[in-house]
């Protein structure tokens, strides 16, 4: 897909985390006449000839990239490039992400643009490109599964549901994290999204293994798995979430 956009440039060096050998920069692009932003964490040192994993991470409705970077995916996986995108204003004037395909597809185009520009700068491992997000960002993650399954190796929506118009068709590893007491995105809606993932990946709704307390794996060694972590909390992003997501992504290249 060719999009008429240009990279504006790398701006505003934020911080260098020498212990993890990771640098962070705010990056800006022009997409359909709008300036889009993301905080991009990238390894400052990589092994010669070794390509780099890439993770897109999307904040919830009303949040922003500056806050969401403190989920610390880049700390959990310092060898990867981690992109914390900034959503645009939606209904109500708060920033967020599209959750269904529409006439503009502004956020799908944003992801396409970011990916194209990073490919020009870094040696991206095409088999290890991932998407994750919280709440509204998790719903966008599900949309990426439906609309960009050829790009991403695996997905990790957190506290998210699947809109009825969004129907992925290609099996991909999915790790869904949900709180039993979630009242923002109803837990029953999240259970329905998990059920759709099980159907698309053609795995049984009977768990084949455990990955810790409240964490279950569906699908055998030869299947495309669905993994769930159901915690007793509400609409939250638990402290262990980043580490669990990174572990799942590491185990599932395309």
Secondary structure, 3 states (H helix, E strand, C coil): CCCCCEEEEEEEEEEEECCCCEEEEEEEEEECCEEEEEEEEEECCCCCCCCEEEEEEECCCCCCHHHHHHHCHHHHCCCCEEEEECCEECHHHCEECCCCCCCCCHHHHHHHHHHHHHHHHCCEEEEEEEEEEECHHHHHHHHHHHHCCCCCCEEEEECCCCCCCCCCCCCCEEEEEEECCCCCCCHHHHHHHHHHHHHHCCCCCCCCEECCCCEEEECCCCCCCEEEEEECCCCCCCCCHHHHHHHHHHCCCC
